[in-house]
């Protein structure tokens, strides 16, 4: 116990300053999904999220913690990641789930102004669109990470041919009546939940 009143005030001030610093901590950035039109009537999907959040949501993927930065993931880990993604996301066109193919994945070191440097999982996926004339609208079901990390959010963009990004929607975890929410992604208006 500190008996000197000046030292007590200084110790209290130090505790307040330290608790304020930690109280202002930010969560890691959420998922970012970017949809693009690719040749041969194919939809491209780039996906990124924080590695640390993924390991919390899917401990079976903890081997990713030792992955090399900016190197493609090994086949064994890719298979586990692919299984995880397929159980937590779907693209649906005309009431039919599209077959999603994982084409590439790697870990990158990225910077965010709120949290500093962190490791991000960057994934490239594709899905054939079965000769549709229009790519959108399409329905997205997505609860990657957010099924376990409840403050995790997702933002979805459409990348136009001039590389400009158009925000389609953003959302957090919702599961009314035990079913995940699906989002209809379309241009010129906000995406709506099903």
N, C-alpha and C positions, 0 to 999 in steps of 0.2 A: 504494500500500500504506500502511495506517495503522500508524505506528510507536508511537504512544502507546497503552499497554495499556488504559487506561480508555476511550479512544475506540474501541478494537477491541471491547471488551466491549459498549459501547453500540451499536455498529453491528451486532454479532451479535444482540443482544437485539431491535433494530428489525427485522432480517431475520426472526427467529423470529415476532415479533408479526404482521408483514405476511403471512407464509406461512400462519399459523394462520387469519387472517381469510379468505384466499382458499380455504383447504382446506375451510372450512365452507360454501362456496357451495352453494346448492340448485338443482336443475333446475327449469325452469318447470313449472307444474301440467300434468297430462295432460288427456286428453279427458274431457268429462262429457257423457253422453247421458241425456236424460230422455224417457221414453215416456209418452204420455197418450192417453186415449180422447177422440176428437172426434166431432161429430155425423156422421150418415150412414155409420156403420160404417167410420170412418177412424181410422187410427193416426197420432198426431202425434209428431214426434221433434224435440226441441231438442238442439242439439249445440254445444259450445264447446271451443276449444283455443287455445293460444298462437300468435299470428301468426308469431312468429320461428321456432318449430318447423315450422310449415307451410311456410314459405319454404325451410327446409333440406330438407324432404322433397320439395317440389314447386317447384323453381326456376322453372317456367313460370308460377307465381303470384306472382313477385317484384313485379309491379306493385301488389299489395295493400299493399306497404310505404308507398306514397304515398296510400293511401285516407284520406278524412276520417273522423274519429272520430264515431260515432253517426249516420252517414249511410248509407242503403242503397247497396250496391255497384252499380256501373254494369253494364249488360247484358253487355258484352263480357267483363268479369271474372267475372261470375256464370256465364256459359257455361263458362269454363275451370274454375271451382271445381266446377260441376256434373259435368263430365267426370271430374275428379279423384276426387270423392266416389263416383261410380258405379263407378269401377274399383277402389275400396278398401273398399267396404262393401256389404252386402246384407242384406235382411230376407227370410227364407224361411218361408212358411206352407204346410204340407202339401206339401213338396218343391217348391214353386213360388216363384220369386223375385217379390216384390211390386214393382210399379212405384213408385219413390220420386220424389216431386216436390220440387224445391227452391223454396220459397215466398218466402224472405226471407233476406238475409245482410247483416251490417254488422260493423264493427270497433268494439269498445268498449275504453275504458281501465279496467282493473280493478286491484284491490289484493289482494295475497296477503301474509300475515304473514311468510313466509320470503323472498320475492324482491322485495317492494315492488310498485310499479306496473308493469304490462306491458300490451301490446295483445292482446286476445282476439278471435278470430273467433267471432261468434254466428250460428248458422244455424237456420232453421226449415224442417223437411221434413214431408211427409205421405205416407201410403200407404193406398190403399183395401184393405179386408180381405175383399172378395169374399163378403159376407153370412155371415161366420162368426158364430156365436153368442157365442163367447169370443174376446177379443183375445189372450190368452196361453194356452198357451205359443206362442212364436214363436222362430225361430232367427236369431241375429245373427252375421254374418261381418264383421269389422272389423279393418283394419290401417292406418287413416288415420294418418299421421305415423310410427307405430311401425315401419313397414317400413324406414324409414331412420334414425330416432332411436330407438335400441334401449332407452333408459331411459324412454321414453314409456309411460304407463299409461293405461288407460281405466276409468271407473266408470260403471255403468248404473243408473238409477233408474226406478221407476214412480211417476208422480204420481197420487195418488188424487183422487177428486172433491172432497175437503175440502182439497186442495192439499198434503197431507202427502206427503213423499217416502219411498219404500220402496226400499232398496238391493237390486238384483237380483243384481249380480255386479261384480267388478273383475278386470282381467287385464292382462297385458303381452304382448309379441310372442312367439308360438309358431308354428312351422311344421314340424311333424313330417312326415317323408317328402315334403317339398316342398309340402305343402298347408296353407293357413291353417286354424286351428282355428275351429270354429263353436261358439257358445254358445246353449244352449236357455234362453230367458228365461221364467221362470214365477214366480208368486207363492207365498208360504208356504214356500219352500225356496230354497236357493241355486241359482243357474244352474249347469248342468253343461256341460262341454265335450263335443262330439260325438265 
